[in-house]
Amino acid sequence: MTQESDRFAKAPSRWRYNLVFWAFLGITLFFLWTEHRAHFLGVLPYLLLLACPLMHLFMHGGHKSSHGAGTPDEKENHP
């Protein structure tokens, strides 16, 4: 049992790796934002223009029938 406890005592805990990872990610995002802010914000109008056709494609996906009456019963009654 002493060998197992020694092995766990020497191994660094996982929270240290998580702390280093999140700190590195935060520093990276900070420098990306400060150095490339003009590029990020300059793309926003084009993203809005791109959103229009994408919303049209994805939000009108349920309109697969013809422009006639909505239910099959109504279609039978109309010529």
N, C-alpha and C positions, 0 to 999 in steps of 0.2 A: 504494500500500500504506500510505502514511502516513495517508491519510484514514480507512481502515478501522481501523487501530490506534488512531487518535485517537477515533473514534466509540466503540469498545469501552472505552477508558480512561475516558471521561466517563460512560458508563452505569453506574449502581450495580448491583452484582452481586445475584443472586437470593437468596443466603443472607441478605442483610440484610432483604429483605422477609419471608422466612420467620421470621427471628428476631423481627421486630416483630410479626408475626401471632401467633406462639406466646406471646410475652410478653403481648400484649393479651388473648388467650384465657385465659391463666392468671390474670391479674388479674381478668378478668370472672368466671370460675368461682369464684375465691376470695370475691369480694364476694357473689355469688349464694348460695354456701354459708353464709357467715356471717350474712347478713341473712335468709335464708329457710329456715334449717335446721329450724325448728319446723314449717313447712308441708311440707317434704319428708319428714320423719320421721313426721309425723302421717298421711300418706297410706299408709304402708306396710301397716297392717292391712287397709285396703280393697283394696290391690293383691293381697294374699294371698287375700282372698275372691274377687276377680275371676279369679285364676289357676285356681281350681277348675273353673268351667265352661269356661274356655278349654282347660285340659288335657283335660277330658272330650271336648270337640269334636275337638281335634286328635289326641289319642292313640288315640281309638277310631275313627278314620277308616277303618281297614281292615276293620271288621265290617259289610260290606255284605250278607252272606248271611243266611239264616234261622238259627234256633238249632238246626237239625238236625245231622246228622253232618258232619264236617269235609271229607271228600273225596267226589268224585262216586261212587266205587266203594262207599263205605260207605252212601251215600244209596240206591243201587239195592238193597242187601241189606235195608234196613229198610223196613217198610211205612209 
